[in-house]
Amino acid sequence: MRNLLAVVLGVVVAVLAISLVELVGHSLYPLPADLRLDDARAIRAYFADAPCLALAFVPLAWAAGAFCGGAMAAAAAAGRRTRRFGVVVGAVILVAAGMNLWAIPHPAWLVLVTPLACLLPGWLGGAVGARRED
């Protein structure tokens, strides 16, 4: 039960970290005021014209969330090999990111980067958060 709570805690921390990075990204590169978020064509046009750095905040946010959440989950988990909980949190973030990519049209490069932006930082966060050598 403790390990399940560790994963839930890790996902909560990941969501907070993602929100923080996205808040910074949106403050530096605000969305146009007239952009309708329910219009796929308008979003696709925005992505085509948006600065690359503005779009780079998306995988950066996912990576920061996976790392921070993975570290928290590994630190809170019980037993041996606690670093694996970082990968579990990274996988949860990957599923959520996949749902986001499916619902909102994104550039191809962002789709290709997403698995690395979620799983590798989750694994690294789990290694940092593990209390003992496994």
C-alpha positions as CSV (number, residue, x, y, z in Angstrom):
1,M,0.0,0.0,0.0
2,R,2.9,2.4,0.8
3,N,4.3,1.9,-2.7
4,L,1.0,2.7,-4.3
5,L,0.8,5.9,-2.3
6,A,4.4,6.7,-3.3
7,V,3.4,6.5,-6.9
8,V,0.3,8.7,-6.3
9,L,2.5,11.2,-4.4
10,G,5.0,11.2,-7.3
11,V,2.3,11.8,-9.8
12,V,0.9,14.8,-7.8
13,V,4.4,16.2,-7.5
14,A,4.9,15.7,-11.3
15,V,1.7,17.5,-12.1
16,L,2.7,20.4,-9.9
17,A,6.1,20.6,-11.6
18,I,4.6,20.4,-15.0
19,S,2.2,23.2,-14.1
20,L,5.0,25.4,-12.8
21,V,7.1,25.0,-16.0
22,E,4.1,25.6,-18.2
23,L,3.2,28.7,-16.2
24,V,6.7,30.0,-16.9
25,G,6.4,29.1,-20.6
26,H,3.0,30.8,-20.9
27,S,4.3,33.9,-19.2
28,L,7.2,34.1,-21.6
29,Y,5.2,33.1,-24.7
30,P,1.5,33.9,-24.0
31,L,-1.1,32.3,-26.3
32,P,-2.8,34.8,-28.7
33,A,-6.0,36.3,-27.1
34,D,-8.1,35.3,-30.1
35,L,-7.0,31.6,-30.2
36,R,-9.9,29.3,-29.8
37,L,-8.8,26.2,-28.0
38,D,-11.7,24.1,-29.4
39,D,-10.7,24.8,-33.0
40,A,-8.2,22.2,-34.2
41,R,-7.3,24.2,-37.3
42,A,-6.6,27.3,-35.3
43,I,-4.3,25.3,-32.9
44,R,-2.5,23.7,-35.8
45,A,-2.0,27.2,-37.4
46,Y,-0.7,28.5,-34.0
47,F,1.8,25.6,-33.8
48,A,3.0,26.2,-37.3
49,D,3.8,29.9,-36.5
50,A,4.8,29.6,-32.8
51,P,8.4,30.1,-31.9
52,C,10.4,26.9,-31.3
53,L,11.3,27.9,-27.8
54,A,7.6,28.3,-27.0
55,L,6.9,24.8,-28.1
56,A,10.0,23.5,-26.3
57,F,8.4,24.3,-23.0
58,V,6.0,21.4,-23.5
59,P,8.5,18.5,-23.4
60,L,10.6,20.5,-20.9
61,A,7.6,20.6,-18.6
62,W,6.9,16.9,-19.0
63,A,10.6,16.1,-18.3
64,A,10.7,18.3,-15.2
65,G,7.5,16.6,-13.9
66,A,8.8,13.1,-14.6
67,F,12.1,13.9,-12.9
68,C,10.6,15.5,-9.8
69,G,7.7,13.0,-9.5
70,G,10.1,10.1,-10.0
71,A,12.4,11.4,-7.3
72,M,9.6,11.8,-4.9
73,A,8.1,8.4,-5.6
74,A,11.4,6.7,-5.2
75,A,12.1,8.5,-1.9
76,A,8.7,7.6,-0.5
77,A,8.6,4.0,-1.7
78,A,9.4,1.1,0.6
79,G,11.4,-2.0,0.0
80,R,14.3,-2.7,-2.4
81,R,14.8,-1.3,-5.9
82,T,12.9,1.9,-5.1
83,R,14.3,3.7,-8.1
84,R,11.9,1.7,-10.4
85,F,9.1,3.9,-9.1
86,G,10.6,6.8,-11.0
87,V,10.0,4.9,-14.2
88,V,6.4,4.2,-13.1
89,V,5.8,7.9,-12.6
90,G,7.5,8.6,-16.0
91,A,5.2,6.1,-17.6
92,V,2.1,7.7,-16.1
93,I,3.3,11.1,-17.4
94,L,3.9,9.5,-20.8
95,V,0.3,8.2,-20.9
96,A,-1.0,11.6,-20.0
97,A,1.2,13.3,-22.6
98,G,0.0,10.8,-25.2
99,M,-3.5,11.7,-24.4
100,N,-2.6,15.3,-24.8
101,L,-0.9,14.6,-28.2
102,W,-3.9,12.7,-29.4
103,A,-6.4,15.4,-28.4
104,I,-4.5,18.5,-29.6
105,P,-2.5,18.5,-32.9
106,H,1.2,18.8,-32.2
107,P,4.3,19.0,-34.5
108,A,5.9,15.7,-35.4
109,W,9.2,16.5,-33.6
110,L,7.3,16.9,-30.3
111,V,5.6,13.6,-30.8
112,L,8.9,11.9,-31.4
113,V,10.6,13.6,-28.3
114,T,7.8,12.8,-25.9
115,P,8.8,9.2,-24.8
116,L,12.3,10.4,-24.1
117,A,11.0,13.5,-22.3
118,C,8.9,11.3,-20.0
119,L,10.8,8.0,-19.4
120,L,14.4,9.0,-19.2
121,P,13.8,11.9,-16.6
122,G,11.6,9.5,-14.6
123,W,14.4,7.0,-14.5
124,L,16.9,9.6,-13.5
125,G,14.6,11.0,-10.9
126,G,14.1,7.5,-9.4
127,A,17.9,7.1,-9.2
128,V,18.2,10.4,-7.4
129,G,15.3,9.7,-5.1
130,A,16.4,6.2,-4.1
131,R,17.6,6.3,-0.5
132,R,19.9,3.3,-0.8
133,E,22.0,1.5,-3.3
134,D,20.0,-1.1,-5.1
